[in-house]
Amino acid sequence: MDINYKKCAINCVGGDTLKQYKKQFDECNQDFDLLFSRDTGDKDFYRRIIEPGHIYETGYPRCICWQNDDSKDKCECSRQAIIYLYSQLLPNSEITVETIQTVRMGGESCRFRIILGKQL
């Protein structure tokens, strides 16, 4: 079955989640480092800076996908959601998201590396 993960991701995070991210980003004066150093207030979600201005990490201790199956493919949907959210915040930047580990793939948590590239 061919699934459009980007479309799935946009449907998942394109509403209130995107609005929340944009609000937080604006509160941080559109500074990615400040956004990632800010306490999210959510014990089940984290963001951290690996290399300021370039490499970041985000994740959560369990799978947060709303779909009720054990498909490892849902991890690609999560990766696409992260790409979508941050590309909406920085539309003129090249953004790459790498999956470090996911619970559905046998990891202890879901972790993703975000790499900011050059301005487009």
C-alpha positions, 0 to 999 in steps of 0.5 A: 500500500502506497501511503502519502506520509506528507499528506498524513503529517499535514492532516495531523499537525497542520491545524492547532499544533502548527498554530501553537508552534508558530506562537511559540516561535514568535514568542522567541523572536523567531530564534530557533536556538531560543525555541529549542532552549525553551522549556516546553512544560510537557514532560512527554516532549523535549527539544534540545540544541546539539549544534547552535544554529544548525543541529537540533533534536526532538522527541518523546518517550512513546509513540504519539501517532493517533492511528491505532496500529503497530505499523513502523511506517507511522514513524515516517509520518512523524518524521514528515510532521516534524519536517512540515512544522519546522519548514512552516516556521522557516520557509526559506531554509533547507530542513532535513529530519533524520530518525534516530530511533522510534519505539515502534522500531525497538527504541526506548523513545522516539528521537529525531535529529533536525538539521538546518541547512542553507537559506533557499 
